Amino acid sequence: MAENFYLDEPAFEGVTDDLLVTGTNFKTAHTKLNGVLTAYQGCWGDDEIGMAFQNNYWENAEKVREGTENGGEGLIETARTSRKSAEYLSSVDEQTAQYLDSQVHPE
């Protein structure tokens, strides 16, 4: 049987595991951001500092919230799909190696 595979499946699984954790953490952070932004709804205090913070922060925070809404789930789905692809490629590689080995005739 062929000895070399081009895909280091355990290493790749480690990468997809890390990506899954990152996506989960990202979703958690996004949920916390949504909670804080919803709780304060742009009100950061009636004093000058609070009003300045609100004026300089709120619009950008809203853009971040909108832009990151699906980011965590996208990372999680990428990890899952990548893992399935790697499993499939590894299976095809194994089947091909077995086929090639069956075609070799002893001398």
The 8 nearest C-alpha neighbors of each residue, nearest first, counted from 0:
[[1, 100, 96, 97, 2, 99, 101, 98],
 [2, 0, 96, 3, 100, 97, 4, 99],
 [1, 3, 0, 4, 96, 93, 5, 100],
 [4, 2, 1, 5, 6, 0, 96, 92],
 [3, 5, 6, 2, 92, 7, 1, 89],
 [4, 6, 7, 3, 92, 89, 8, 88],
 [7, 5, 8, 4, 89, 11, 85, 88],
 [8, 6, 10, 9, 11, 5, 4, 12],
 [7, 9, 11, 10, 6, 12, 85, 89],
 [10, 8, 12, 11, 7, 13, 6, 14],
 [11, 9, 13, 12, 8, 7, 14, 6],
 [10, 12, 8, 14, 13, 9, 7, 15],
 [13, 11, 9, 15, 10, 14, 16, 8],
 [14, 12, 16, 10, 11, 15, 17, 9],
 [13, 15, 11, 17, 16, 12, 18, 10],
 [14, 16, 18, 78, 12, 17, 13, 19],
 [17, 15, 13, 19, 14, 18, 12, 20],
 [18, 16, 14, 20, 15, 19, 21, 13],
 [17, 19, 15, 21, 16, 20, 78, 22],
 [18, 20, 75, 16, 22, 17, 21, 78],
 [21, 19, 23, 17, 18, 22, 24, 16],
 [22, 20, 18, 24, 23, 19, 25, 17],
 [21, 23, 71, 74, 25, 75, 19, 24],
 [22, 24, 20, 26, 25, 21, 71, 19],
 [25, 23, 27, 21, 26, 22, 20, 28],
 [24, 26, 71, 22, 28, 23, 27, 21],
 [25, 27, 71, 29, 23, 24, 28, 30],
 [26, 28, 24, 30, 25, 29, 23, 31],
 [29, 27, 31, 25, 30, 26, 32, 24],
 [28, 30, 32, 26, 31, 27, 25, 33],
 [29, 31, 33, 27, 28, 32, 26, 34],
 [30, 32, 34, 28, 33, 29, 27, 35],
 [33, 31, 29, 35, 34, 30, 36, 28],
 [32, 34, 30, 36, 31, 35, 37, 29],
 [35, 33, 31, 37, 32, 36, 38, 30],
 [34, 36, 38, 32, 37, 33, 39, 31],
 [37, 35, 33, 39, 40, 38, 34, 32],
 [36, 38, 40, 34, 35, 39, 33, 41],
 [39, 37, 35, 36, 40, 34, 33, 41],
 [38, 40, 42, 41, 36, 37, 35, 43],
 [41, 39, 37, 36, 42, 38, 35, 43],
 [40, 42, 39, 57, 53, 43, 36, 37],
 [41, 43, 39, 40, 44, 53, 49, 45],
 [44, 42, 49, 53, 41, 50, 39, 52],
 [43, 45, 49, 46, 42, 50, 48, 47],
 [44, 46, 49, 50, 47, 43, 42, 48],
 [45, 47, 49, 48, 44, 50, 51, 43],
 [46, 48, 50, 49, 51, 45, 44, 52],
 [47, 49, 51, 50, 46, 52, 44, 45],
 [50, 48, 44, 43, 52, 46, 51, 47],
 [49, 51, 53, 47, 52, 48, 45, 54],
 [52, 50, 54, 48, 53, 49, 47, 55],
 [53, 51, 49, 55, 50, 54, 56, 48],
 [52, 54, 50, 56, 57, 51, 55, 43],
 [55, 53, 51, 52, 56, 50, 57, 58],
 [56, 54, 52, 53, 51, 57, 58, 59],
 [57, 55, 53, 59, 52, 54, 58, 60],
 [56, 58, 60, 53, 59, 41, 54, 61],
 [59, 57, 61, 60, 56, 62, 55, 54],
 [60, 58, 62, 61, 57, 56, 63, 55],
 [61, 59, 57, 63, 62, 58, 56, 64],
 [60, 62, 64, 58, 59, 63, 57, 65],
 [61, 63, 59, 65, 60, 64, 66, 58],
 [64, 62, 60, 66, 61, 65, 67, 59],
 [63, 65, 61, 67, 62, 66, 68, 60],
 [66, 64, 62, 68, 63, 67, 61, 69],
 [67, 65, 63, 64, 68, 62, 69, 70],
 [66, 68, 70, 64, 69, 65, 63, 29],
 [67, 69, 65, 66, 70, 64, 29, 71],
 [68, 70, 72, 67, 71, 73, 66, 26],
 [71, 69, 67, 73, 72, 68, 74, 25],
 [72, 70, 22, 26, 25, 74, 73, 69],
 [71, 73, 75, 74, 69, 70, 76, 22],
 [74, 72, 70, 76, 71, 75, 77, 69],
 [75, 73, 22, 77, 71, 72, 76, 78],
 [76, 74, 19, 72, 22, 78, 77, 73],
 [75, 77, 79, 73, 78, 74, 80, 72],
 [78, 76, 74, 80, 75, 79, 81, 73],
 [79, 77, 15, 75, 81, 76, 19, 80],
 [80, 78, 76, 82, 81, 77, 75, 83],
 [81, 79, 83, 77, 82, 78, 76, 84],
 [80, 82, 84, 78, 83, 79, 77, 85],
 [81, 83, 85, 79, 80, 84, 78, 86],
 [84, 82, 86, 80, 85, 81, 87, 79],
 [83, 85, 81, 87, 82, 86, 88, 80],
 [86, 84, 88, 82, 87, 83, 89, 81],
 [87, 85, 83, 89, 84, 88, 90, 82],
 [86, 88, 84, 90, 85, 89, 83, 91],
 [89, 87, 91, 85, 90, 86, 92, 84],
 [88, 90, 92, 86, 87, 91, 85, 93],
 [89, 91, 87, 93, 88, 92, 94, 86],
 [90, 92, 88, 94, 93, 89, 95, 87],
 [93, 91, 89, 95, 90, 94, 88, 96],
 [94, 92, 90, 96, 91, 95, 89, 97],
 [95, 93, 91, 97, 96, 92, 90, 98],
 [94, 96, 98, 92, 97, 93, 91, 99],
 [97, 95, 93, 99, 1, 98, 94, 0],
 [98, 96, 100, 94, 95, 99, 0, 101],
 [97, 99, 95, 101, 100, 96, 94, 102],
 [100, 98, 96, 102, 101, 97, 95, 103],
 [99, 101, 97, 0, 102, 103, 98, 96],
 [100, 102, 98, 99, 103, 97, 104, 0],
 [103, 101, 99, 100, 104, 98, 97, 105],
 [104, 102, 100, 101, 105, 99, 106, 98],
 [103, 105, 106, 102, 101, 100, 99, 98],
 [106, 104, 103, 102, 101, 100, 0, 99],
 [105, 104, 103, 102, 100, 101, 99, 0]]
